């Protein structure tokens, strides 16, 4: 299921997969493109796969996020305070680290 969330200050693409709801935010300067797609060339499917298949590091208190990595991709993410959905802050290819 996909739909847009216009409640926040910018639009988000919401995808439900594997019993989780994922939020992917559009870029502030280019609101027609997802931030992670514009910056890193990754797509929601990359992030969702990394979330379920990757290894998650302990909560990074300094950056207020989790990091989950696979051999090929990594994501920075947190939980939405209202519905506990997964906010994907960024998704990147591992060679970009």
Residue pairs with C-beta under 8 A, 6 or more apart in sequence:
1 14
1 15
1 16
2 13
2 14
2 15
3 14
4 11
4 12
4 13
4 14
5 11
5 12
5 13
5 14
5 23
8 25
10 25
10 26
10 28
10 31
11 25
11 26
11 31
12 23
12 24
12 25
12 26
13 23
13 24
13 25
13 26
13 34
13 44
14 21
14 22
14 23
14 24
14 85
15 21
15 22
15 24
15 44
15 48
16 22
17 48
18 48
18 52
20 51
20 85
20 86
21 83
21 85
21 86
22 44
22 47
22 48
22 51
22 85
22 86
22 88
23 80
23 85
23 86
23 87
23 88
24 34
24 35
24 36
24 44
24 47
24 88
25 34
25 35
25 87
25 88
26 32
26 33
26 34
26 35
27 33
27 34
27 35
27 38
27 39
28 35
30 38
34 43
34 44
35 90
36 42
36 47
36 88
36 90
36 91
36 92
37 43
39 90
40 90
40 91
40 92
40 93
40 96
41 93
42 73
42 91
42 92
42 93
44 88
46 73
46 91
47 73
47 75
47 77
47 88
47 91
49 70
49 73
50 68
50 69
50 70
50 73
50 74
50 75
50 91
51 68
51 75
51 77
51 86
51 88
53 70
54 68
54 69
54 70
54 73
54 74
54 75
55 68
55 69
55 70
56 66
56 67
56 68
57 66
57 67
57 68
57 69
59 65
59 66
60 66
60 67
63 76
64 78
65 76
65 77
65 78
65 89
66 76
66 77
66 78
67 74
67 75
67 76
67 77
68 74
68 75
68 77
69 75
69 94
70 94
71 94
72 93
72 94
73 91
73 92
73 93
73 94
74 91
74 92
74 94
74 97
75 88
75 89
75 90
75 91
75 92
76 88
76 89
76 90
77 86
77 87
77 88
77 89
78 86
78 87
78 89
79 85
79 86
79 87
80 86
80 87
